[in-house]
Amino acid sequence: MVYLSVKKIKGKEYTYLMKSVRLPGGKVITLQKLVGSNKKGLKALTAENKAFFAEKEKQALSSFALNKFKHDDVFSIEQIKKIEGMKVEYNELLKSFSREQFRDVFDRFTANFTYESNAIEGSSLTLKDVGIVMFENRSLEGKDLREIYETRNSREVVEKILRKRFKITENDIIKMHKMLMKNIDSRVGYKQFPNEILGSPVKLTQPEKVRAEMKELIEWQEKGKENIHPLQLAALFHGKFEKIHPFSDGNGRVGRFIAITMIVNNKYPPLIIRKTQRYSYIKALEDFHRGYTKNLERFFLEKYKKSFNKFFASYTKYIK
């Protein structure tokens, strides 16, 4: 919220442009700048000082994050400042969008995210195919029906994620999986038989232990909110989730959807893992399962920055 405030100091009036900013913990702080007079009006003054307040907000969020979350060689002070800066730019961008612009941008994001996520799992649909299935609501001749349903189902899930309709709870994770498997696989809920990642030596959680380990993972995530940066927490949760592999099918897709849920729910821009990065992604997961967590954390951090710069930042120069 931006507003004007006139203060009288030693009998003289001074006009300040004020902006209220709510920090993640709920505390509201007020940023201010002396503007001399209000003759130009609130709208003009707000536009003139947009960059000033954006920088001040970045500093405030960075200070909050550095005080609340631990930092290390991957999520360093410098990197956390960059992450928080992108968060400010992203949320300012969202505020600037008209309803139509918001829909267009996130339709494009949804198509790209769905295409890349499904391609990692081997889908043969092109980005153009995904757009046709998603937005023209028609099937494609000669294409696997499963791939068509994967695309349609993914759109519904992404839209709910972007509207913050999912939380990191057992019920919502199972619901997300059920939505993604609609018309594809009737085995909803946790797996009843052991499964494996083909070509991987990683021992996945046995069916009888899944519920307990998922409960433990969700509780760990809740505690982690207190001192682990949301992006780092999403990376760690993803690695742990894939080690459990709680469902008969769709674990990779569900895991990536959960990761962006965690990020979006904390008002950070969502990331995309592209099919061209499939080898690096799988290698980072394998390293994680061997006890080397930093590679997956670093992978998520790189994809977060790249997704913002390649996707969302391109719109900022068109918004006044």
PyMOL commands that set and color helices and strands:
alter all, ss='L'
color gray80, all
select helices_A, chain A and resi 42-48+50-68+77-96+99-120+127-135+145-162+170-180+207-224+230-244+251-264+275-289+294-316
alter helices_A, ss='H'
color red, helices_A
select strands_A, chain A and resi 2-9+12-22+28-34
alter strands_A, ss='S'
color yellow, strands_A
deselect
rebuild
show_as cartoon
